[in-house]
Amino acid sequence: MVFQVSLITPDRILWDGPAEEAILSTTTGTMGVLSNHAPLLTALEIGPLRLRNPNKEWSSFAIMGGFATVKENQLTLIVNQAELGTDLDKTTVEENLTKAKQALEEASNPPDLIEAQIAYRKAKARFEATLVKS
């Protein structure tokens, strides 16, 4: 069974269509959504979003925080920023992840550490979005 998914960023609708399954990163952990899910409102963390369409194919996105609601077989994700994994260059993403990890290890004061942690989480989300899920 399918449900409707809308992935909305400030500048565009990145996805608006049916899905059989959604796996998203919330502030309380990773969660899955299937059809007939109980009503829900949750905050989204920086991390990957995976959607399985009715053809059993997965699409991966890097989500940069936001909110998600589930109600009456409709999953709506309103996010700060999102990128489709297939639109990302894997080599560049891997290089950015390495640089972000190094910057995190070298951060010495609290403001730099917070900035480095956010940059690392964003780089990791982009990297995970490039991985193919079967």
N, C-alpha and C positions, 0 to 999 in steps of 0.2 A: 504494500500500500504506500501511496505517496502523500506528501504534504507540500505546501507551497513555501518557498524560501525567497526572501527579499534581503539582499545585502546592499545597504545604502551607505555611501560616503558623502561628505559635504558637496562634492562636485559631480557625482554620477551614481547611477544604479549599476553596480558591478555584476549582480546576479538577480534575476527575477524569473523563477521557474520551479518546476517540481523537483523533489528529491525524495529518496527512500530512506536516507540516513544522513545525519549531520553530527560531526564531532567538533566541539568547540572548546576553547580555553577560557574558563571563567576565573574570577578572582578566588573561587573556592576549589578549583581543580578542573580537570578535564571532564566533560560530560557529553553524553550522546543524546540525540533526539531522534525519535521514530514517529510514525504517524500515531495519532490519538494520544500524544504526550499530554500530561497534566499542564494546566496553565502555569506560566512561570515568567518571572522578570529577574534577570541576572546581569551583573556587571561583567564585561568581557576584559580579559587580560591581554597583554601583548602576547601573541602566540599564533599557532596555526589554526586554520579552519578547514575542515575537509567535508565535502559534500559528495554523496553518491547518488547519481542520477538514475532514472528508471532503467537505463541500459546497463546498469551495474558498473559504470565508469566513474572514477573518482576525480574531483577537481579540488585543488589545494590553493589556499589563499594565506597570505600573511596579514594578520589583523593587528592594528595598533591601538587596541582598547576601544571601549564603547559599551553598548548595552544590547541585550537580546530579550525578546519577548516571544512566548509561545502561547497561542490561543487559537482554539478551533482549527487545528491542522494548518496553522500559519506560523512560520518562524520568521521573525523580522529582526534583522541585525542592523543597528545604527552605529556606525563605527567612525572613529576619527580619521582613519586611513586604512586602505586595504589594497593589496596587490595580488594578482593572479600568479600562481607559481610558475606557470608556463611562460609568462611574460618576463620572468627574471633570468638573467644570464648566470648560470650556475658557477662559472669560474669567478666572476666578479663577486657574487654572493659569498663564496668560500673565502676569497681574499678579505672581504669586509668583516667576516666573522673572525678570522685570524687576527686582524688589526684590532677589532673591538675587544677580543679576549686579552690581547697584550695590553691595551689601554686600561682595562679593568685591573689587571695584575699590577700595573704601575701606578694606579691612582693612590695618592697619599693623604689627601685631606677629604673631609666629608662631602663638600660640594662636588669635587672632582669624582669621588667614588659614586655618588648618586647619578651623575651624568654618564659615567662609564657603565654603570649597571643598566641604565635605560638603553644606551646604545648597543650594549651586548644583547639584551633581550630582543631588540628590534632586528639585529643581525641574525640572531638564532631563529627567530620567527620566519624571516625570509629564507634562510637555509632549509628549514623544515618544510616550507611550502614548495621547495624545488624537488623534494623527494617524492618518488612515485609510490603510491600505495596501491596494492592489488587486492 
